Amino acid sequence: MKRLFFNFMVVAVAATTLVLTSCGSDDNNGDKPENSIVVNGNTLRGTLTENEILEAKEYYLDGSLIIADGGVLTIPAGTTIKAKQGFGNYLLVTQGGRIYANGTKEKPITFTADAVQPSSGYWGGVIINGKAPISGISQNASDLGLTEINNDYKYGGSITNDNSGSLTYVKICYAGARSTENIEHNGLTLNGVGNGTKIDNIYILESADDAVEFFGGTVDITNLLAVNPDDDMFDFTQGYSGKLSNCYGIWENQYTSTEDDPRGIEADGNLDGDGEDHLRQANFIVENMTIVNNAADTQNKVDRMVDVIKIRRGAKATISNVLIAGTGGTQDLIDMTDSKGDGNVTSSITYTLASTFTVHDKVLNGTANIAANNSCTGAAISVFDWTSYTFPILVH
C-alpha cells in the first residue's frame, strides 16, 4: 500500500456523444460532464446523479465513470465492461452514490481490459467511497480522508451502517494502473465503506497495486479470490474494523512482482503510520483464509514473499483458520514490527503451515498470540466454481 495525495487533472477526449440522462451534457471546455453518464455507442464515462440501469451487454470504459451523490447505477448480471488502457479509466462511487452490480453464478459481471493479452495495471479499477468511520482525532468519528486517485472526493464519517449498494459475483481483472510510483489504483478500493454495503463472491485477477485495500470503514466481504496481485493480496489500513471471510490468495508459479514487499496480508492501524495517537485504529477479523505462494523461491525477495502476514502501526487483527501453502517461501511468516510502530500485541492468529512452504527467517517477529496446528483448512474453494479458476492441489 502506497499513499500520497495529489491534485488530479482530468483530460477530456472530444467525442460525439449521446446523453443517457436528461440533466446535463459535455461542455466545450474539456471539463468532466455534469449530471450525466455519457455514452458514445457503447462507451461509458461521465458523472451520474440520477438512476441509470445498463443493459446486459458489452460496454467500453473510456475515462472516469463517477457515481455522484444521489446517483444510482445498476449493472445487470452478464454485463461486461472493458476498460481502455490508462490511469484515468476507472469507476468511482462517491459518498451518497450507490452501485448495484449483482451478477449470478451463471452470469457474473466482469470488469476487464479491452486488450487481448493485458497485464496487471492496465486500467484503473473500482473504487467505493462511504461515510463509515476511519481512524482520526475526532471523538465523534467525523474525520474525512481524500481519495488517493482524485482528492476532490472525500470518504469517512460516522455512519457505521452506511450503504453504498452491492457487488456480488463480480470479476475485476487487470486493474491497478498507476500515475506515479506512489499514486496507484488497486483492483478494488474500499474507502470508508459501511457495513450496509453488500460485497460477496468477488474474483480479482492480476491487479496492481493490491487486490483489495480497505481504507477504514466497516464493510464485510465474503468469498474473495485474489490471483497474482502485484503487491499485497489483502490490505487493511486507516482504522478498518470489518470482517473478511473465506478468502483465497495465490501467486502462481510464473508470478514475478514488481514491488519490493509483496505480502498475503498487510495491515496498518492508521494511514501510513502517521497517526499513532489516532482513535479507532484498525481492529478487524479474517477467518477461513488460504495463502498460496507457488512462485520461484529465490534469494530475490520479490519472488519469495516478504511476510505472509504483516500487522503493524497499531493494527489489531484476529485471524483464524489460516492455511499457508505452496512451493515458494517467505522471509518471515508473521511480522508484527515496524519502524513507525508495531502491531497490537493482543492480535491473534491460528494457522497451519504446509510442509512444502519454506520460512527463511522468523516464524514470528515481534509479539502476538499465535497458535500453529495441523487442523486449519483455510478457505472453502467450492464457492469459487463460478470463476472457472483451476485451483492447485495443495500438499499439507
Stockholm file with secondary structure:
# STOCKHOLM 1.0

chainA/1-396         MKRLFFNFMVVAVAATTLVLTSCGSDDNNGDKPENSIVVNGNTLRGTLTENEILEAKEYYLDGSLIIADGGVLTIPAGTTIKAKQGFGNYLLVTQGGRIYANGTKEKPITFTADAVQPSSGYWGGVIINGKAPISGISQNASDLGLTEINNDYKYGGSITNDNSGSLTYVKICYAGARSTENIEHNGLTLNGVGNGTKIDNIYILESADDAVEFFGGTVDITNLLAVNPDDDMFDFTQGYSGKLSNCYGIWENQYTSTEDDPRGIEADGNLDGDGEDHLRQANFIVENMTIVNNAADTQNKVDRMVDVIKIRRGAKATISNVLIAGTGGTQDLIDMTDSKGDGNVTSSITYTLASTFTVHDKVLNGTANIAANNSCTGAAISVFDWTSYTFPILVH
#=GR chainA/1-396 SS CCCCCCCCCCCCCCCCCEESSSSCCCCSSCCCCSSEEEEETTEEEEEECSEEECCSSEEEEEEEEEECTTCEEEECTTCEEEECSBTTCEEEECTTCEEEEECCSSSCEEEEESSSSCCTTSBCCEEEECCSCCSBSCTTSCCCEECTTCTTSEECCSCTTCCCEEEEEEEEESBCCEEETTEECCSEEEESCCTTSEEEEEEEESCSSCSEEEESCCCCEEEEEEESCSSCSEEEETTCCCEEEEEEEEECTTCCCSSSCCEEEEEESSGGGCCTTCBSCCEEEEEEEEEEECSCCCSSTTTSEEEEEEEETTCEEEEEEEEEESSCEEEEEEECCCTTCBCCTTCEEEEEECTTCEESSCSEESCCEEEECSCCCCCCSGGGGGGTCCCCCCCC
#=GC SS_cons         CCCCCCCCCCCCCCCCCEESSSSCCCCSSCCCCSSEEEEETTEEEEEECSEEECCSSEEEEEEEEEECTTCEEEECTTCEEEECSBTTCEEEECTTCEEEEECCSSSCEEEEESSSSCCTTSBCCEEEECCSCCSBSCTTSCCCEECTTCTTSEECCSCTTCCCEEEEEEEEESBCCEEETTEECCSEEEESCCTTSEEEEEEEESCSSCSEEEESCCCCEEEEEEESCSSCSEEEETTCCCEEEEEEEEECTTCCCSSSCCEEEEEESSGGGCCTTCBSCCEEEEEEEEEEECSCCCSSTTTSEEEEEEEETTCEEEEEEEEEESSCEEEEEEECCCTTCBCCTTCEEEEEECTTCEESSCSEESCCEEEECSCCCCCCSGGGGGGTCCCCCCCC
//
